[in-house]
Amino acid sequence: MSETGEFASRLAEWLAEELGDPGVTIEGLRRTSAGFSRENWVFDATWSARGVRQAASLIARRDPPGSVLVTDRQQEGAVLHAMEHSPVPTPHVRWLDAKGTRLGRPAVIMDLVEGVCDGFVLNGSRPLERRLDIAQHLYDYLAEIHRFDWRAHGLDKVLEDPGAGAATAAVEHWERELRAVQLEPEPELEVVLAWLRSHAPRAQTTTLVHGDFKAGNVLLRDDDVVAILDWETAHLGDPLEDIGWVTNPLRAGEHRIAGVWEPEDLIRRWSDQTGLQADGRSIEWWRVLANLKLSVIVLTGVHAFVDGRLDRCYHSPVRLYQLLLDQIGA
């Protein structure tokens, strides 16, 4: 049986049990090219519930054999369920298989949101005023994420609160990830790790952190943001982690509109809406952490490729190393 055929068979069994209808039908199943860390399968399902025929367009996101990220589906599902109680538009989770018994590897099934994903929409062909409006609305949602009452919605039961030591916890996390995948000594990263440890700022508060907020993880319908995607790295921590990520100079083409929507504009609007301080030195520290994180993600891809678990070839992130050393003045 082909990969698609086997997937379809297992998917049908899963849906039949969840929906209580052994006659559930799946049509248009196809694996999309979107996403670098998960397999995305889209399909239409039709079933009967209490004699009424129902239908839905769905997407199944399954862990691949090898990836650039190793994350937890249970935590991702918990965050998405909680965010349904916020103003932030997110996909609705239908079912979650954190252990991988349904489809062979951990997976989550969500409603498919119709929209366009354009990672460089802020510097695309739309008129400037429309691009600025998209930028403002997009990052207003980042402020909403940081304002979200994560305790009231039970995320303290599934996510660890690092408290004021969020920066140190982040360094420790990404160092563990590095040690798990590095195939050779990485002296540049050792220098960066030492700098990060010795300059770690204290967090002013703990908020929900998206972890990979960017236009490329957003769906647009016309000029409206209809879904914020990819919550797999969401965690509790310092909100300035997200600010460092979205003002990282390496990603300027994604997050900035030259002369109109610069980091200071984004930060000022975010601070006004959240009431949180935007300490410049702390933000710069998180920008360094962002590029360390990107380096480790690339090295994870290298490790998975060498291990035969990923067919996308990654190379040592030398450009990132140079940027990191420039950032810390080494």
C-alpha positions, 0 to 999 in steps of 0.5 A: 500500500502506498504512503497516501493509501496507508495514511488514508486508511488509518485516518478513516479509522480514527475519524470513524471512532471519533465521530461514531460513524463507520461510514465516514468518507474522506475525499481530496486527501493530499499532502501539501508542501507547506510547513518545514517541521510537520507533515500537513495533510488536507482533506474533506470529511463527510459523516452522519450525526443523529441522522444529519449528514455533516461535512468539514474541511480538515487538516491533519498535522503529523510529526515527520520521521525527521524534522528541524524541530522536536516539539510536543503535540499535547502542549500544542493542543492545550495552547490551541484549546486555551486560545479559543477563549482569546481574541486571537484567531487560531485553528480549531482543534478537533482531535489530538493523538499525542502518542502516535497510535492513530497515524503512526506518529503524533498528530493533530487534526484541525479545521482547515482555515481558508486563507493565503500564507505570504511570509513577505506580505509586508513588503509585497505588492499591496499599496503601502497603507494596506501593508501598514494596516496589516502590520499593525493588526498582525502585531496587535495580535502578538500583544493579545497573546502576551495579555492572555490570562494563561492561568485562568485557562489552565495553561499552568497545568501543562506549561512550566512557568520559568518566572523571572529566570526565563532567559536562563531557562531559554539558554538551558533549553537551547543548549540541550537541543544543541547537545542532542544534535551537534555532529562536531564542535561548534566553538562559535556557539560556545562563545555565544552560549557563554555570553548569553549566560553571563548577560541573561536579563530578568523577566518583568513578568511571565506571559504566553510566548508564541515562539515563532511569530511571523507573517509566514505563520499567518493566514490572510483573507484579502487584507484580514488576518484570519488565523495565527498558525504554528503554535508548536513552540508556544511556552511560558516565558518573557514576552520580550522573547517574541519581541526579540524574534520579530525585530531580529535584523536577520528577518527584516524582510518579514517584519519591517516596512522601511521607514514606516514600520521599523522595530521602534514603531512595533515596540512602541505600539506593543508596549502601549497595548500591553502596558509592559516595558520594552527594555532595549538591552533585554530585547537585544539579548533576546535577538541574540538568543533568536539567532542561536535558536535559528542556528540550532534549528538548522543544525537539527536539520543537518543531523536529521539529514545525515541520519537519513530521517530528512530528505532536505539538505541543510548546511552549517549556518556559518552566516548566522555564526558571524552575525551572532559574534557581531551581535555580542561584539566578539 
